[in-house]
Amino acid sequence: MTIPVGYSQVNLKFTGTLYPTGAEVTYGIEDNGSVSPENTAEAIGDIWAAANLAPRMTDGCDLVAILVKQGPDATGASAEIGYSIAGTGSGDGSPPNTAILVRKVTELGGRAGRGRMFMPGVSETDAQGGGNLDSEERSNWQTVLDEVLAEHATAEIPWVVLHGAGSPLSTPTPIVALTVDSRLATQRRRLRR
């Protein structure tokens, strides 16, 4: 992924008893670089907390840090702050490689015009047979993500899809919606090694 001037990459860092090797969620934002990465990270943490993230994550999954890396890649400023949002959801946790699949929707077609991310903290009660996500919990997650996306725009740090060096798109693409998939996803690297 390449981070141009005027954009940043955000890393939400999770840990806890269910995530002994940690988990990360990444996304891009547009910013003008006039706000320090520390202040941006604090604003982002407050947005996730206000959107009521804690009940969506089961006990044993905690957001513990937020990293903001401004562009350009080689010389842009970065800052990581500690930020505590402890999961308060009920039920035993699913294995650490099980995640909520969130699709990043843009107005462009093709593979380069979309993205995805994997939210940790799924409880066993929300993981139904066949790898499906409980429909009520899917709706709850959708509410959280709709609010997060809207509040980022209000804070003038809207979400974007950052593109790699070999992408046919050179400018980050604005994200117009986040969609929670009805099926759960897995990430092998989140399993203990």
Secondary structure as UniProt FT lines:
FT   TURN            5..6
FT   STRAND          7..15
FT   TURN            17..18
FT   TURN            20..21
FT   STRAND          23..30
FT   HELIX           37..50
FT   TURN            51..52
FT   HELIX           54..56
FT   TURN            59..60
FT   STRAND          62..70
FT   TURN            73..75
FT   STRAND          78..86
FT   TURN            96..97
FT   STRAND          98..105
FT   HELIX           111..113
FT   STRAND          114..119
FT   TURN            124..126
FT   STRAND          127..128
FT   HELIX           129..131
FT   STRAND          132..133
FT   HELIX           135..154
FT   TURN            155..156
FT   STRAND          159..161
FT   TURN            165..166
FT   STRAND          173..174
FT   STRAND          177..186
FT   HELIX           188..190
//
